[in-house]
Amino acid sequence: MSSEQQNPQPLRGIDHAGVMVGEAARLEDIAAQLMAVQRCWDDPDREFRLSAALEASRGTWHAIQTALAEGVLTLPAELQHNLLILSVYADSKISACESIPCPDTLSSLIALTRTLAGSLKERRVAE
């Protein structure tokens, strides 16, 4: 696992298009990590891999929250509000995966992560 996955970098000083593309790529990578854990649920190193993937996920969602709070993402107010709601919801899903680790709990976090990654990429293409 790369150090970037373990410690997401702050988003300061980056134009919003660059932030969106970077966060979309991070979210896609995290979704892939989570899906790999889910596929190999019975692997002996699952607990470690799940913990690392959830930590990376939480870091990325918190980076999105920080970018919103610092005004780095110059998006329409409604999109900022929706993104903030999604990030808080994602945090609750991450906590649920930590509390009750099972493939089904992981599925909803994977779906949310993949959906937002796709939406961020689509928004970038539309700009």
C-alpha positions as CSV (number, residue, x, y, z in Angstrom):
1,M,0.0,0.0,0.0
2,S,1.5,3.4,-0.9
3,S,2.0,6.1,1.6
4,E,-0.6,8.3,-0.3
5,Q,-3.3,5.7,0.4
6,Q,-2.4,5.6,4.1
7,N,-2.1,9.4,4.6
8,P,-4.2,11.4,2.1
9,Q,-2.6,14.7,1.4
10,P,-4.4,18.0,2.2
11,L,-6.2,19.6,-0.7
12,R,-5.0,23.2,-0.1
13,G,-4.0,25.3,-3.0
14,I,-5.4,23.1,-5.7
15,D,-8.0,24.2,-8.2
16,H,-11.4,22.6,-7.8
17,A,-11.1,20.6,-11.1
18,G,-7.8,19.1,-9.9
19,V,-9.3,18.3,-6.5
20,M,-12.3,16.6,-8.1
21,V,-10.1,14.5,-10.4
22,G,-7.7,13.6,-7.6
23,E,-10.5,12.7,-5.2
24,A,-12.3,10.7,-7.9
25,A,-9.1,8.7,-8.5
26,R,-8.6,8.1,-4.7
27,L,-12.2,7.0,-4.3
28,E,-11.9,4.6,-7.2
29,D,-8.7,3.1,-5.6
30,I,-10.4,2.8,-2.2
31,A,-13.4,1.1,-3.8
32,A,-11.1,-1.4,-5.4
33,Q,-9.4,-2.0,-2.1
34,L,-12.7,-2.6,-0.4
35,M,-13.9,-4.9,-3.1
36,A,-10.7,-6.9,-2.9
37,V,-11.2,-7.3,0.8
38,Q,-14.8,-8.3,0.2
39,R,-13.9,-10.9,-2.4
40,C,-11.3,-12.5,-0.2
41,W,-13.2,-12.2,3.1
42,D,-11.8,-15.4,4.5
43,D,-8.1,-14.5,3.9
44,P,-6.0,-14.5,7.1
45,D,-4.9,-10.9,6.6
46,R,-8.4,-9.6,6.0
47,E,-8.6,-7.7,9.3
48,F,-5.4,-5.7,8.4
49,R,-6.5,-5.1,4.8
50,L,-9.9,-4.0,5.9
51,S,-8.6,-1.7,8.5
52,A,-6.2,-0.1,6.0
53,A,-8.9,0.3,3.4
54,L,-11.3,1.9,5.9
55,E,-8.6,4.2,7.2
56,A,-7.8,5.4,3.6
57,S,-11.5,5.8,3.0
58,R,-12.1,7.9,6.1
59,G,-9.0,10.0,5.3
60,T,-10.3,10.7,1.8
61,W,-13.8,11.6,2.9
62,H,-12.4,13.9,5.6
63,A,-10.2,15.5,3.0
64,I,-13.3,16.3,1.0
65,Q,-14.9,17.7,4.1
66,T,-11.8,19.9,4.7
67,A,-11.8,21.1,1.1
68,L,-15.4,22.1,1.5
69,A,-14.8,23.9,4.8
70,E,-11.8,25.7,3.5
71,G,-13.6,26.8,0.3
72,V,-11.2,25.0,-1.9
73,L,-14.0,23.5,-3.9
74,T,-15.7,26.3,-5.7
75,L,-18.9,24.4,-6.5
76,P,-22.4,25.6,-6.5
77,A,-23.8,25.8,-2.9
78,E,-26.3,22.9,-3.5
79,L,-23.5,20.6,-4.7
80,Q,-21.3,21.5,-1.8
81,H,-24.2,20.8,0.6
82,N,-24.9,17.4,-1.0
83,L,-21.2,16.5,-1.0
84,L,-21.0,17.3,2.7
85,I,-24.0,15.2,3.5
86,L,-22.5,12.3,1.5
87,S,-19.2,12.6,3.3
88,V,-20.9,12.5,6.7
89,Y,-23.0,9.5,5.6
90,A,-19.9,7.8,4.3
91,D,-18.3,8.3,7.7
92,S,-21.2,6.6,9.4
93,K,-20.8,3.7,6.9
94,I,-17.1,3.4,7.7
95,S,-18.0,3.3,11.4
96,A,-20.5,0.6,10.7
97,C,-17.9,-1.5,8.8
98,E,-15.6,-1.2,11.8
99,S,-18.2,-2.1,14.3
100,I,-19.8,-4.9,12.3
101,P,-17.3,-6.1,9.8
102,C,-19.1,-8.3,7.2
103,P,-19.3,-8.4,3.4
104,D,-22.9,-7.0,3.4
105,T,-22.0,-3.9,5.5
106,L,-19.0,-3.3,3.2
107,S,-21.3,-3.4,0.1
108,S,-23.1,-0.2,0.9
109,L,-19.8,1.7,1.5
110,I,-18.4,0.3,-1.8
111,A,-21.5,1.4,-3.7
112,L,-21.4,4.9,-2.2
113,T,-17.7,5.3,-2.9
114,R,-18.0,4.1,-6.5
115,T,-21.0,6.2,-7.1
116,L,-19.4,9.4,-5.9
117,A,-16.1,8.6,-7.8
118,G,-18.2,8.3,-11.0
119,S,-20.1,11.4,-10.3
120,L,-16.9,13.4,-9.7
121,K,-15.4,12.1,-13.0
122,E,-18.6,13.0,-14.9
123,R,-18.7,16.5,-13.4
124,R,-15.1,17.0,-14.6
125,V,-15.9,15.8,-18.1
126,A,-18.9,18.2,-18.2
127,E,-16.8,21.2,-17.2
